[in-house]
């Protein structure tokens, strides 16, 4: 059975890998949110004035 002791280099590599995955996931998430918001902003508004209708005229 292999020895599974962590040296400082192994611990640093694992920490760097976890941080890289976390930052990459965050960038992907923020990019998806921005893409969704840009797509929503390009869509025409259901009301021409952009105000909510109260149902009265």
N, C-alpha and C positions, 0 to 999 in steps of 0.2 A: 504494500500500500504506500502511495507517495506521501511525502511529508507536506502538510498543508500549512506550515507556519508562514505568517505574513512578514516580509521584510518591509523596511520603510519604502523601498522602491515599488514593491507590489502594492502597498497601501496607497501610495501616490498615484499609481497607474489606475487603480480601481476608482479612486476619488475623481480623477480627471475624466475618466470614462463616464461616470455617473453625471458629472457636471455638464459634459458635452451633450449627453442625451437630454438632460433637462433643458438646456439652453436651446437646443435644436427643436424640441417639442414646443417650447414657448414661441420661437420665431414662426414655426408653422402655424400655430394657433392664432397669433396676431396677424399673420398674413391672410389667413382664411377669414378672420373677422373684418379686416380692411376690405378684402375683395367683396364680401357680402354687403358691406355698407356702401361701397362704390356702386354696386349693382342696384341696390335699393334707391340710391340717390338719382340714378339715371332714369328710373321708372317714373312715368308721369303720375302726378298727384291725382287721386280720385275726385277731388274738388278743385275747381279752377282757382279759387282764392287761397287755398291751402288752410282754410279755417275749418273747424269742426262744425257740422250743421247741428242746430238745436232742434230741428224739426218744424220750426215756425217760419212763416214768411210774412 
